[in-house]
Amino acid sequence: MDQTSYQAIPFLLTLDPVEPPAAVVPLAAVGAADMELARLREELGVLGKHLFNATQRHVEVERTLARVEEKLERVAHFGEEALSE
C-alpha cells in the first residue's frame, strides 16, 4: 500500500456506516397481525363488560347484605328486650 492509501483509512472511518435495506414485511403478516389485534380488542371489550357487570352486582349484594344485617340486629335487639322483661 502506498502513502495515499494509508491516508484514506482515517477518512473512511469517519463516514457513517451504510444501513442495510429495511426488511420487507409480507402483507399477509400485516393482515394476520391486524386480525389478531381486532380479536384482542373484542376480547378486551367482553372482559371489560364482565368486570362492569360484576362490579354492579357486587354493589347490589353489598346493599342487600347491609339490609339483612340491619334486620338481624333489630331482631336480636327485640329478643334482648323480651328476655329482659
Helices and strands as residue ranges (DSSP letters): H 3-14, H 27-84
